[in-house]
Amino acid sequence: MIRPILFILLVFPCLAHSQYTLTGPRGMVNVPHAEVLEDETFMFGIHTNDEAYQLLKYGEDGPTGNEYISALTFGFLERFNLTLMLSRIFGDPMQRVGEKASIGDRSMQMTILMFKERKYSPSIVINITDPFYSTNQFLTGNHILASKTLELGKDHKVKGTLGYGIPYLMVFSGQEKRALVEKESPYLTHLFGGVSYKYLPANLQVSLEYDGWNVNSGLGFTLWERLSLQAYLQGMKHPGLGINYVGTIH
């Protein structure tokens, strides 16, 4: 998996630019950077997610297999992103959980850039996932993160990100009762973070992260400043692939 990507990098040495997480925001593998899409732009991406590291809890009667996660992100007003996500299981066209079937698990994430990065201060972002608290509560959660970029000469950049996710939720049960419960997925809860290195002449990004659950590594690059390709190892042993396209709304 990794060798073909390295070959492409040698053939196309002047490729560009940002990478994206499995669930849509700019970042590494699962850990986002404190960044947002530019105003009036969008990103559509599809990523694979190994069965051993499913973001969703399907239960004993749920489908088995690797997930694939589709994400569509819109950039507004230079500081706000809205991401729509759909998670499904390979080989389960009806996406059955018990006797029920659906197109997959749907969720939404809002990303708000509170502070832009300055010379001596990091950028700070707040992410709110599934803010309307769906009944399943698969990915619902809030986290805050900060990123700082270090330039090492004209050809090298290192970006570090540190975040904290709230592990508890306020659940609406039938819109009648409210209860504070522990989040179903450990994804981006408690302390998490990572470091990415970018080689600017090829705009190659290599990353290493801890997402509050697993240690993951990634390798990515972009064709024509729009189509980005990614390869990653979840838990440092389960391979995955992602592809993302960035365009303008107007």
C-alpha positions in Angstrom: 0.0 0.0 0.0 2.7 2.5 1.0 5.1 1.7 -1.9 2.8 2.9 -4.7 2.3 6.2 -2.9 6.0 6.7 -2.5 6.4 5.9 -6.2 3.9 8.6 -7.1 5.7 11.1 -4.9 8.9 10.5 -6.9 7.1 10.9 -10.2 5.2 14.0 -9.2 7.6 16.0 -7.0 5.6 19.2 -6.9 2.4 18.2 -5.3 0.4 20.3 -2.8 -1.2 20.7 0.4 -3.6 20.0 3.2 -4.7 16.6 4.6 -8.0 15.6 6.2 -9.1 13.4 9.0 -11.4 10.4 8.6 -14.4 12.5 9.7 -13.7 15.6 7.6 -11.7 18.3 9.4 -8.2 19.3 8.3 -5.6 17.3 10.3 -3.9 14.0 10.5 -5.6 10.6 10.7 -8.2 11.0 13.5 -6.8 14.1 15.2 -7.7 17.4 13.6 -5.5 20.4 13.5 -6.9 23.7 14.7 -7.8 24.8 11.2 -10.8 25.5 9.1 -11.6 25.5 5.3 -11.5 28.8 3.6 -14.7 30.7 3.1 -16.9 29.5 0.2 -15.0 26.2 -0.2 -16.0 22.6 0.3 -14.3 19.2 0.8 -15.7 15.8 0.1 -13.9 12.7 1.3 -14.1 9.0 1.8 -11.9 7.0 4.2 -11.7 3.4 5.3 -11.7 2.4 8.9 -10.6 -1.0 10.1 -13.1 -3.2 12.0 -10.8 -3.3 15.0 -11.1 0.5 15.4 -14.7 1.2 14.5 -15.8 4.6 15.6 -19.3 3.4 16.2 -20.7 0.8 18.6 -23.1 -1.5 16.7 -23.8 -3.9 19.5 -24.0 -7.7 19.4 -26.7 -7.8 16.7 -24.9 -5.1 14.6 -23.1 -5.5 11.3 -19.5 -6.6 11.2 -16.7 -5.5 8.9 -14.7 -2.5 8.1 -16.3 0.9 8.1 -16.1 3.5 5.4 -16.8 7.1 6.4 -17.9 9.8 3.9 -17.7 13.4 4.9 -18.8 16.7 3.3 -17.4 19.9 4.8 -18.4 23.5 4.0 -16.4 26.6 4.9 -18.2 29.8 6.0 -17.1 33.3 7.0 -13.4 32.3 7.4 -13.9 30.9 10.9 -16.8 28.3 10.7 -17.0 24.9 9.1 -20.0 22.5 8.9 -19.3 18.8 8.3 -21.9 16.1 7.4 -20.8 12.5 8.0 -22.1 9.1 7.0 -20.6 5.9 8.3 -21.3 2.5 6.8 -20.0 -1.1 6.9 -18.4 -2.8 3.9 -20.5 -5.7 2.5 -23.7 -4.8 4.4 -25.9 -3.0 1.8 -28.9 -2.8 4.1 -26.8 -1.6 7.1 -28.8 -3.8 9.4 -28.8 -3.5 13.2 -31.1 -6.2 14.4 -34.3 -5.9 12.3 -33.8 -2.3 11.5 -32.1 -1.0 8.3 -30.8 2.4 7.3 -28.4 4.1 4.9 -25.9 4.2 7.8 -25.1 6.4 10.8 -25.5 10.1 10.1 -23.9 12.8 12.2 -22.9 16.5 11.9 -20.0 18.5 13.3 -19.5 22.2 13.7 -15.9 23.6 13.8 -15.4 27.1 15.1 -12.0 28.9 14.8 -11.7 31.0 18.0 -8.2 32.3 17.5 -6.0 32.3 14.5 -2.3 31.3 14.8 0.0 34.2 15.6 3.8 34.4 15.9 3.8 33.5 19.5 0.4 32.0 20.0 -1.4 28.9 18.7 -4.6 28.7 16.7 -7.5 27.4 18.8 -10.6 25.6 17.6 -13.8 24.2 19.2 -15.4 21.2 17.6 -19.0 20.2 18.5 -20.1 16.8 17.0 -23.8 15.9 16.6 -24.9 19.0 18.5 -28.6 18.1 18.3 -28.0 14.9 20.3 -29.4 12.1 18.1 -30.9 9.1 20.0 -27.9 6.8 19.1 -25.2 9.2 20.6 -22.5 7.4 18.6 -20.1 10.3 17.9 -21.7 13.1 19.9 -19.1 15.1 21.8 -17.2 18.3 22.3 -13.5 19.1 22.2 -11.1 22.0 22.1 -7.7 21.9 20.5 -4.7 24.1 19.8 -2.1 24.0 17.0 1.2 25.7 16.5 3.4 25.6 13.4 7.2 25.6 13.5 9.1 26.5 10.3 12.5 24.7 9.9 14.0 26.6 7.0 12.1 27.2 3.7 11.4 23.5 3.0 10.2 22.1 6.3 7.2 22.7 8.6 6.3 20.9 11.8 2.8 21.3 13.3 1.9 20.2 16.8 -1.7 19.8 18.0 -3.0 19.2 21.6 -6.6 18.7 22.4 -9.1 17.7 25.1 -12.4 16.0 24.6 -15.2 15.9 27.2 -16.0 12.2 27.8 -19.6 12.9 29.1 -22.8 13.9 27.3 -26.1 15.5 28.1 -28.5 13.0 26.6 -32.1 13.7 25.5 -34.1 10.5 25.9 -37.3 10.9 23.9 -36.9 14.7 24.4 -38.4 14.1 27.9 -35.5 13.3 30.3 -31.9 14.5 30.5 -29.1 12.4 31.8 -25.3 12.8 32.0 -23.8 9.6 30.5 -20.4 8.5 29.3 -19.8 8.9 25.6 -20.2 5.6 23.7 -16.9 6.0 21.7 -13.5 6.8 23.2 -12.7 8.7 20.0 -11.2 12.1 20.8 -12.0 12.0 24.5 -9.8 13.1 27.4 -6.3 14.2 26.2 -5.2 13.6 22.6 -2.7 15.1 20.2 -0.1 14.6 17.5 2.6 16.0 15.3 2.7 16.3 11.5 5.8 17.1 9.4 5.4 18.6 5.9 8.1 18.7 3.3 7.1 21.8 1.3 8.8 21.1 -2.1 6.6 18.0 -2.5 4.0 19.1 0.1 4.3 15.7 1.6 2.8 15.3 5.0 3.8 12.6 7.5 2.0 12.4 10.9 2.0 10.6 14.2 -0.9 10.9 16.7 -2.7 9.6 19.7 -6.4 10.1 19.3 -7.4 9.4 22.9 -7.8 5.7 22.0 -5.0 4.5 19.6 -1.6 5.6 18.2 -1.9 6.1 14.5 0.5 7.2 11.7 -0.3 8.7 8.3 1.2 9.7 5.0 -0.5 12.0 2.5 -0.1 14.3 -0.5 -2.3 16.3 -2.9 -2.7 16.3 -6.7 -3.4 19.6 -8.4 -4.1 21.3 -5.0 -7.5 19.7 -5.0 -7.4 15.9 -4.8 -5.6 14.6 -1.8 -4.6 10.9 -1.1 -3.8 9.4 2.2 -2.5 6.1 3.6 -2.5 5.4 7.3 -1.9 2.7 10.0 -4.5 2.6 12.8 -3.1 1.2 16.0 0.2 1.1 14.0 -0.9 -2.1 12.3 -4.2 -1.8 10.5 -3.9 -0.1 7.1 -6.4 2.4 5.6 -6.8 4.7 2.7 -8.6 8.0 2.1 -9.3 10.3 -0.8 -10.5 13.9 -0.6 -11.5 16.6 -3.1 -11.6 20.3 -2.4 -13.5 22.8 -4.5 -15.2 26.2 -4.4 -18.9 26.9 -3.8 -19.2 30.0 -6.1 
